[in-house]
Amino acid sequence: MSLTILIIFILSAPLLQSGIDIQLPRTAVTNYEGDKGITISITKEKKVFIDGREIKKPHKELVPILTSSKKKVYIKGDINVPYGFVMEIIGLVKSAGIEDVGLISEPRRR
């Protein structure tokens, strides 16, 4: 029982730390490498955050912020965000010169 609680805490801790309410999709494989890059979070209300800081106008602010960094970008998109909006954000990231973009998911329950 305590092992199960520990595992749940480990999986949910990064989401709780950011204070951003995101329900990640579940997939068979996850590829998140921790904090080795920039994390962009997208809530179901289409609010965009970079490393926990809200970006009010992502179409204007995102590219200038990312242009100065050539790190890998991880995107945490809520399961209810329209696919087209996630693709818009990925397009903005790529237009900032960042080609290494990863999508974060949670492991599927077995």
PAZAPA-4460 file (N, C-alpha, C; in steps of 0.05 Angstrom, whole numbers, plus 32768, in hexadecimal, padded with zeros to 4 digits):
% residues 110
    n_x    n_y    n_z   ca_x   ca_y   ca_z    c_x    c_y    c_z   seq   type   mol
   8011   7FE8   8000   8000   8000   8000   8011   8019   8000     1      M     A
   8026   801A   8012   8036   8031   8013   8047   8035   7FFA     2      S     A
   804F   801F   7FED   805D   8021   7FD3   804C   802E   7FBE     3      L     A
   8033   8027   7FBD   8020   8032   7FAA   801D   8050   7FAE     4      T     A
   801B   8059   7FC7   8019   8075   7FCD   8032   8083   7FC5     5      I     A
   8049   8077   7FCA   8063   8083   7FC3   8065   8087   7FA4     6      L     A
   805D   8073   7F96   805D   8075   7F78   804B   808B   7F6E     7      I     A
   8033   808C   7F79   8020   80A1   7F71   802C   80BD   7F77     8      I     A
   8039   80C0   7F8E   8045   80D9   7F96   805B   80E0   7F82     9      F     A
   806C   80CD   7F7C   8082   80D2   7F69   8078   80DB   7F4E    10      I     A
   8063   80CF   7F44   8058   80D6   7F2A   804A   80F1   7F2A    11      L     A
   803D   80F8   7F41   802E   8111   7F41   803E   8128   7F4C    12      S     A
   8054   8124   7F59   8063   813A   7F65   806B   8150   7F51    13      A     A
   8075   814A   7F39   807C   8160   7F27   8064   8171   7F1F    14      P     A
   804D   8165   7F1D   8035   8175   7F17   802C   8186   7F2E    15      L     A
   802F   817D   7F46   8027   818C   7F5E   803A   81A3   7F63    16      L     A
   8053   819F   7F5D   8067   81B4   7F62   8062   81CC   7F50    17      Q     A
   8059   81C8   7F38   8054   81DE   7F26   803B   81ED   7F2C    18      S     A
   8028   81E1   7F3A   800E   81EE   7F40   7FFD   81F1   7F27    19      G     A
   8003   81E4   7F12   7FF4   81E6   7EF9   7FE3   81CC   7EF7    20      I     A
   7FC9   81D0   7EF3   7FB6   81BA   7EF2   7FB6   81AE   7ED5    21      D     A
   7FC4   8197   7ED2   7FC6   818A   7EB8   7FC1   816C   7EBC    22      I     A
   7FAF   8162   7EAC   7FAB   8145   7EAB   7FB9   813B   7E92    23      Q     A
   7FD0   812E   7E96   7FDF   8124   7E7F   7FD3   810B   7E73    24      L     A
   7FD5   8107   7E59   7FCC   80EE   7E4D   7FDE   80D7   7E56    25      P     A
   7FD2   80C0   7E56   7FE1   80A8   7E5E   7FE9   8098   7E45    26      R     A
   8003   8091   7E45   800E   8081   7E2E   801E   806A   7E38    27      T     A
   8024   8058   7E26   8034   8040   7E2E   8051   8048   7E35    28      A     A
   805B   805C   7E27   8077   8064   7E2B   8078   8082   7E32    29      V     A
   8089   8089   7E45   808E   80A6   7E4B   80AB   80AB   7E47    30      T     A
   80B2   80C4   7E3F   80CE   80CA   7E39   80D7   80E3   7E46    31      N     A
   80CB   80EB   7E5C   80D3   8104   7E6A   80EE   80FF   7E78    32      Y     A
   8101   8111   7E74   811C   810E   7E7F   8121   8121   7E96    33      E     A
   810D   8128   7EA5   8110   813A   7EBC   8113   8157   7EB3    34      G     A
   8125   8166   7EC0   8127   8182   7EBB   813E   8189   7EA9    35      D     A
   8143   8179   7E94   8159   817F   7E81   8150   8191   7E6B    36      K     A
   813A   819F   7E6E   8131   81B1   7E59   811C   81C4   7E64    37      G     A
   810E   81D1   7E52   80F9   81E3   7E59   80DF   81D4   7E57    38      I     A
   80CD   81D9   7E6B   80B3   81CC   7E6B   809D   81E1   7E65    39      T     A
   808E   81DB   7E50   8077   81EC   7E49   805E   81DC   7E51    40      I     A
   804D   81E7   7E62   8035   81DA   7E6B   801D   81E8   7E5E    41      S     A
   8009   81D8   7E56   7FF1   81E3   7E4A   7FD9   81D8   7E59    42      I     A
   7FC9   81E9   7E65   7FB1   81E0   7E74   7F9A   81DC   7E61    43      T     A
   7F85   81CF   7E6B   7F6D   81CB   7E5B   7F60   81E5   7E52    44      K     A
   7F66   81FB   7E61   7F5B   8215   7E5A   7F6D   8224   7E46    45      E     A
   7F82   8215   7E3C   7F95   8220   7E29   7FA8   8235   7E35    46      K     A
   7FAC   8234   7E4F   7FBF   8245   7E5B   7FDB   8239   7E57    47      K     A
   7FEF   8249   7E51   8009   823F   7E4B   801D   8249   7E60    48      V     A
   802E   8236   7E69   8042   823C   7E7E   805D   8232   7E74    49      F     A
   8072   8242   7E7A   808D   8239   7E75   809A   8236   7E90    50      I     A
   80A2   821D   7E97   80AE   8217   7EB1   809F   8223   7EC8    51      D     A
   8084   8221   7EC6   8073   822A   7EDC   806A   8247   7EDB    52      G     A
   8075   8256   7EC9   806D   8273   7EC6   805A   8276   7EAF    53      R     A
   8042   8282   7EB5   802E   8285   7EA0   8036   8299   7E8B    54      E     A
   8031   8291   7E72   8036   82A3   7E5B   801A   82AC   7E51    55      I     A
   8014   82C5   7E55   7FF9   82CF   7E4F   7FF3   82CF   7E31    56      K     A
   8007   82D6   7E21   8003   82D7   7E04   8018   82C5   7DF6    57      K     A
   8013   82AB   7DF6   8028   8299   7DEC   8030   829E   7DCF    58      P     A
   801D   82A7   7DBE   8024   82AC   7DA2   8037   82C3   7D9E    59      H     A
   8038   82D5   7DB2   804B   82EC   7DB1   8063   82E8   7DC3    60      K     A
   8060   82DA   7DD9   8075   82D9   7DED   8087   82C0   7DEC    61      E     A
   807C   82AA   7DE1   808A   8291   7DE3   80A4   8291   7DD3    62      L     A
   80A3   829A   7DBA   80BB   8299   7DA9   80D2   82AA   7DB4    63      V     A
   80CD   82C3   7DBC   80E3   82D2   7DC8   80EF   82C5   7DE1    64      P     A
   80DF   82B9   7DF1   80E9   82AC   7E0A   80FB   8294   7E02    65      I     A
   80F1   8284   7DEF   8100   826C   7DE8   8118   8270   7DD6    66      L     A
   8118   8286   7DC7   812E   828B   7DB4   8149   828C   7DC2    67      T     A
   8149   8296   7DDB   8163   8298   7DE9   816C   827D   7DF4    68      S     A
   815B   8269   7DF3   8163   824F   7DFE   8161   823A   7DE8    69      S     A
   8175   8229   7DE7   8175   8214   7DD3   8172   81F8   7DE0    70      K     A
   8165   81F8   7DF8   8161   81E0   7E07   814A   81D0   7DFA    71      K     A
   8148   81B7   7E03   8132   81A6   7DFB   8119   81B1   7E08    72      K     A
   8102   81AF   7DFB   80E9   81B8   7E06   80D6   81A0   7E0A    73      V     A
   80CB   819E   7E21   80B7   818A   7E27   809C   8197   7E2A    74      Y     A
   8088   818B   7E1D   806D   8196   7E1E   805B   8184   7E2E    75      I     A
   804E   818F   7E43   803A   8181   7E53   801F   818D   7E4C    76      K     A
   8011   817F   7E3B   7FF7   8188   7E32   7FE0   8178   7E40    77      G     A
   7FCE   8186   7E4C   7FB7   8179   7E58   7FA9   8168   7E43    78      D     A
   7F9E   8152   7E4C   7F91   813F   7E3A   7F79   814B   7E2B    79      I     A
   7F6E   8161   7E36   7F57   816E   7E2A   7F5E   8186   7E18    80      N     A
   7F77   818C   7E15   7F80   81A2   7E03   7F7C   8198   7DE6    81      V     A
   7F70   81A9   7DD5   7F6D   81A1   7DB9   7F89   819D   7DAC    82      P     A
   7F8B   8188   7D9C   7FA4   8181   7D8E   7FAF   8198   7D7E    83      Y     A
   7F9D   81A7   7D71   7FA6   81BE   7D61   7FB4   81D3   7D71    84      G     A
   7FAC   81D7   7D8A   7FB9   81EB   7D9B   7FD5   81E2   7DA3    85      F     A
   7FD7   81C8   7DAA   7FF2   81BD   7DB0   8004   81C0   7D98    86      V     A
   7FFA   81BB   7D80   800B   81BE   7D68   8013   81DB   7D63    87      M     A
   8001   81EE   7D6A   8009   820A   7D68   8020   8210   7D7A    88      E     A
   801F   8206   7D93   8035   820B   7DA5   804F   81FE   7D9C    89      I     A
   804D   81E6   7D92   8065   81D8   7D87   8070   81E8   7D6F    90      I     A
   805F   81F3   7D5F   8068   8204   7D48   8077   821D   7D52    91      G     A
   806D   8229   7D68   807A   8241   7D73   8096   8239   7D7E    92      L     A
   8097   8222   7D8C   80B0   8218   7D96   80C4   8214   7D80    93      V     A
   80BC   8207   7D6A   80CE   8202   7D54   80D6   821C   7D45    94      K     A
   80C4   8230   7D45   80CB   8249   7D38   80DF   8259   7D49    95      S     A
   80E2   8251   7D62   80F7   825D   7D73   8112   8250   7D6F    96      A     A
   8113   823C   7D5D   812C   822E   7D57   8131   8215   7D67    97      G     A
   811D   820D   7D76   8120   81F5   7D86   8113   81DD   7D78    98      I     A
   8123   81C9   7D71   8119   81B2   7D62   8114   819A   7D74    99      E     A
   8120   819A   7D8C   811D   8183   7D9E   8105   8188   7DB1   100      D     A
   80EE   817D   7DA9   80D5   8181   7DB8   80CB   8166   7DC0   101      V     A
   80C4   8163   7DDA   80B9   814A   7DE4   809E   814F   7DF0   102      G     A
   808D   813B   7DEF   8072   813C   7DFB   8072   812A   7E14   103      L     A
   8069   8135   7E2A   8069   8127   7E44   804E   8119   7E48   104      I     A
   804F   8100   7E51   8036   80F1   7E58   803B   80E2   7E72   105      S     A
   8026   80D7   7E7C   8029   80C6   7E94   8028   80A9   7E8B   106      E     A
   8035   8097   7E9A   8035   807B   7E92   8018   8070   7E96   107      P     A
   8011   805F   7E83   7FF7   8051   7E84   7FF6   803E   7E9C   108      R     A
   7FE0   803E   7EAA   7FDD   802B   7EC0   7FDB   800F   7EB6   109      R     A
   7FE6   7FFD   7EC5   7FE6   7FE1   7EBC   7FD2   7FD2   7ECC   110      R     A
***
